[in-house]
Amino acid sequence: MRCTSARMYGAMLGASAFPDLSKFDYIEVMANRELIEQIKQLPPEAQQEAADFVDYLSNKYLQKDAFTSKKSILNSPFRGMWKDRQDMKDSTKWGSNIRKSRFAK
């Protein structure tokens, strides 16, 4: 039997399954469970699409702008990404060579 609303789903389980929740919290828990069950019934590629969409919404609404939030550069995933490149051991020389090759007349 497939539930179409949080209230129906909650009625099937019974409120006694969540004695510490208020009526509104209980309905929210049931709605979340129903959503999870619906996602589980989707094919794997649709589940991935749903996960990607939730990630997009999280980035859009929940995370602060990268330029306004205070984050340490030491925790950046880009830190050390060129550590194994021999041509970048001296970054000043590397930058100078790049500019010379691109802007030389």
JOHU-V445444 format. One line per field, one symbol per residue. ss: DSSP state (h for helix, s for strand, l for the rest). phi: phi as a letter, one per 40 degrees, with the letter a starting at -180 (. if undefined). psi: psi as a letter, one per 40 degrees, with the letter a starting at -180 (. if undefined). A space follows every 10 residues. Layout:
BEGIN
ss=???
phi=???
psi=???
END
This chain:
BEGIN
ss=lllllhhhhh hhhlhhhhll llhhhhhhhh hhhhhhhhhh lllhhhhhhh hhhhhhhhhh hlllllllll llhhhlllll lllllhhhll hhhhhhhhhh hhhll
phi=.ccbaccccc cccgcccbcc ccdccccccc cccccccccc cccdcccccc cccccdcccc bbccdccbcc bccccccccg cbcccccbcb cccdcccccc ccbcb
psi=hhieiddddd dddhdedgde iidddddddd dddddddddd eiiddddddd dddddddddd ddiihdeeih ihddeheehe eedehdeedg dddddddddd ddei.
END
